[in-house]
Amino acid sequence: MLPDVQTLYGVIDGTWPAARYTETPAFTFREGQGGGQRVSATTVKRPVTEDELTEAEETMRSLGQPCLFMIRAGQEPLDAQLAARGYDVVDPVNLHVTPIETLTAEPLPPVTAIPVWEPLAIMHDIWEKGGIGPGRVAVMHRAQGPKTSIIARWNDHPGGVCFIAIHDRIAMVHALELLAHQRGQGLGKWMMRRAAFWAADQGATHISAVCTQANVAANALYASLGMTLVGQYHYRKRKG
């Protein structure tokens, strides 16, 4: 049985953690420290009142962050509340997962994709070109479970990078980035397969990935690998 979307929400936090979490009866606040929306968005644990939402907004502002909520499966009433308060939908995200053996059945070509931790300087450069800067790299270092980064090579030159970590025996790939001139060579597939081999060696039973719905190429990659789309989330961000 595949992990459901609720399980994968936990894997996101376990493999791409915020700098700090603050828990209240109604909310989980995340302090991102420049690591992007996934580690800065507030999540809601139960139905909330308008007054509670106002208090949550004050808390987010006190962290120096925009008013940003992650809306998960089954939270349509919250979504409607935030829409009425002037929040825009931002970056709907897909969650994909498959058993680890789906990606380990085919042997890898030698020296196509190599796990390495800590990331090399050239890997930082590739991420930077894709908009993945120091704040997001700091997220990788915060992950507490088994983790590594992978660099892919093609024609004796670096072609792409990704980060992978494991939580509760489920691996999740983040920050997969290909250099523009190396795209169309199948490197994304080889990186995902190499990530699966590494994760299997660490005892993982499944491999997963998240990407925005707007990232057509990434969604097509995961579908082509036989991964199953098990759910979504999106953000609501307050205007102004």
DOGUTI-645087 format. One line per 10 residues: their letters; for each residue x, y, z of C-alpha. Coordinates in Angstrom, 2 decimals. Layout:
A> X Y Z  ...
This chain:
MLPDVQTLYG> 0.00 0.00 0.00  1.27 3.45 -0.90  1.71 6.09 1.79  -1.22 8.51 1.70  -0.98 12.25 1.35  -1.29 12.81 5.11  1.78 10.62 5.66  3.71 12.54 3.02  2.94 15.84 4.74  4.92 14.46 7.69
VIDGTWPAAR> 7.73 13.36 5.39  8.01 16.92 4.08  8.63 18.23 7.60  11.02 15.37 8.35  13.15 15.79 5.23  12.84 19.56 4.59  12.59 21.02 8.11  11.94 24.56 9.22  14.51 26.30 11.39  12.02 26.40 14.26
YTETPAFTFR> 8.51 25.13 14.97  6.08 26.74 17.39  3.07 24.63 18.30  -0.24 25.94 19.62  -3.53 24.04 19.98  -4.68 25.33 16.58  -1.53 26.06 14.57  1.98 24.97 13.69  4.12 28.03 12.96  7.34 27.60 10.97
EGQGGGQRVS> 10.31 29.91 10.95  11.98 29.55 7.58  15.05 31.80 7.79  15.11 32.27 4.03  14.42 28.65 3.14  11.28 29.29 1.10  7.55 28.81 1.49  7.60 25.14 2.50  9.51 25.93 5.69  7.75 29.23 6.39
ATTVKRPVTE> 4.07 28.37 5.96  1.74 27.95 8.91  -0.45 24.85 9.05  -3.77 24.52 10.85  -4.66 21.55 13.06  -8.41 22.04 13.50  -11.23 24.39 12.49  -10.38 27.93 13.59  -12.26 31.14 14.22  -11.67 34.48 12.57
DELTEAEETM> -10.14 35.78 15.79  -7.71 32.85 15.84  -6.70 33.61 12.27  -6.05 37.22 13.22  -3.82 36.08 16.09  -1.99 33.73 13.72  -1.33 36.61 11.34  0.17 38.62 14.19  2.45 35.72 15.07  3.69 35.38 11.49
RSLGQPCLFM> 4.38 39.09 11.27  6.31 38.91 14.55  8.59 36.36 12.87  9.26 38.83 10.06  7.45 36.59 7.59  4.47 37.15 5.28  1.06 35.80 6.26  1.26 32.41 4.56  -0.76 29.23 5.16  -0.35 25.77 3.69
IRAGQEPLDA> -3.76 24.34 2.78  -3.82 20.56 2.92  -6.30 17.93 1.78  -9.66 18.27 3.52  -9.18 21.89 4.54  -11.70 23.45 2.16  -13.40 25.48 4.95  -10.06 27.04 5.90  -9.38 27.75 2.23  -12.69 29.59 1.97
QLAARGYDVV> -12.00 31.57 5.15  -8.66 32.76 3.84  -10.06 33.59 0.42  -12.65 35.80 2.14  -9.84 37.56 4.00  -8.13 38.47 0.73  -5.58 35.66 0.50  -4.42 34.55 -2.95  -3.74 30.96 -3.99  -0.01 30.47 -4.49
DPVNLHVTPI> 1.90 27.54 -6.00  -0.36 24.46 -5.94  1.93 21.47 -5.34  1.70 17.79 -6.34  2.98 14.91 -4.21  4.24 11.78 -5.99  5.31 8.45 -4.47  6.17 4.89 -5.50  7.65 1.74 -3.91  11.43 1.93 -3.96
ETLTAEPLPP> 11.73 -1.13 -6.22  9.95 0.72 -9.01  13.14 2.72 -9.56  15.75 0.08 -8.68  14.82 -2.58 -11.24  17.09 -1.16 -13.96  20.86 -1.00 -13.39  22.54 2.40 -13.50  25.17 3.38 -16.04  28.55 3.88 -14.33
VTAIPVWEPL> 29.38 7.37 -13.08  26.10 8.89 -14.23  24.87 10.05 -10.82  26.96 10.07 -7.65  25.82 10.54 -4.04  27.98 12.94 -2.05  27.62 14.62 1.31  28.36 17.42 1.97  27.50 19.06 -1.38  30.44 20.11 -3.55
AIMHDIWEKG> 31.03 23.70 -4.63  29.85 22.94 -8.17  26.58 21.62 -6.73  26.01 24.89 -4.90  26.63 26.70 -8.19  24.05 24.60 -10.04  21.45 25.11 -7.31  22.16 28.84 -7.29  21.50 29.04 -11.02  18.11 27.44 -10.36
GIGPGRVAVM> 17.22 29.87 -7.59  18.11 27.51 -4.75  20.33 29.69 -2.59  21.96 29.45 0.85  18.66 29.59 2.73  17.43 26.40 1.08  20.81 24.68 1.34  20.63 25.40 5.08  17.37 23.42 5.13  19.25 20.41 3.74
HRAQGPKTSI> 21.79 20.62 6.54  18.99 20.74 9.14  17.46 17.42 8.06  18.17 14.93 10.84  17.69 11.52 9.23  19.72 9.78 6.53  20.41 12.23 3.73  22.66 12.89 0.78  22.94 15.00 -2.32  23.44 13.64 -5.81
IARWNDHPGG> 25.36 15.12 -8.72  24.73 13.87 -12.24  27.28 14.02 -15.06  26.87 13.77 -18.82  29.60 13.93 -21.45  32.15 14.37 -18.64  30.47 17.53 -17.38  28.14 18.23 -14.43  24.53 18.14 -15.48  22.28 18.30 -12.44
VCFIAIHDRI> 21.87 17.94 -8.70  19.27 16.95 -6.14  18.88 16.40 -2.40  17.30 13.33 -0.81  16.46 12.51 2.79  14.50 9.80 4.60  11.80 10.03 7.25  9.95 6.97 8.59  11.44 4.84 5.80  10.06 7.12 3.09
AMVHALELLA> 12.63 8.94 0.98  11.80 12.34 -0.48  13.69 14.10 -3.25  14.00 17.88 -3.09  15.77 20.59 -5.07  16.20 18.60 -8.27  17.88 21.00 -10.68  19.26 20.40 -14.19  21.53 22.75 -16.08  19.71 24.13 -19.12
HQRGQGLGKW> 22.20 22.79 -21.67  22.09 19.30 -20.15  18.33 18.86 -20.26  16.76 16.32 -22.59  19.49 13.74 -21.87  17.53 11.65 -19.35  19.58 12.91 -16.42  16.50 13.53 -14.28  15.54 9.86 -14.54  19.05 8.69 -13.69
MMRRAAFWAA> 19.23 10.97 -10.68  15.89 9.68 -9.40  16.99 6.09 -9.93  20.30 6.74 -8.17  18.40 8.35 -5.31  16.25 5.22 -5.06  19.28 2.90 -4.93  20.82 5.04 -2.19  17.53 5.14 -0.26  17.07 1.37 -0.56
DQGATHISAV> 20.53 0.89 0.98  19.33 3.04 3.90  16.24 0.88 4.42  13.66 3.06 2.69  10.54 1.32 1.36  9.23 4.19 -0.80  10.53 7.21 -2.67  8.56 10.42 -3.09  8.87 13.89 -4.59  7.02 17.20 -4.48
CTQANVAANA> 6.82 19.80 -7.21  4.57 22.67 -8.19  1.76 21.89 -10.58  3.20 24.56 -12.87  6.44 22.55 -13.24  5.23 20.52 -16.21  8.62 18.91 -16.85  9.03 17.64 -13.29  5.50 16.25 -13.12  6.07 14.49 -16.44
LYASLGMTLV> 9.35 13.06 -15.15  7.75 11.56 -12.05  4.84 10.15 -14.07  7.25 8.60 -16.59  9.02 6.83 -13.73  5.78 5.16 -12.65  5.27 7.32 -9.58  1.69 7.86 -8.37  0.20 11.28 -7.74  -1.37 10.83 -4.29
GQYHYRKRKG> -2.40 14.37 -3.40  -1.76 18.07 -3.36  -1.48 21.13 -1.21  -1.37 24.82 -1.96  -0.55 28.02 -0.20  -2.71 31.00 0.64  -0.78 34.25 0.93  -2.21 37.53 2.13  -2.05 40.41 -0.30  0.18 43.28 0.71
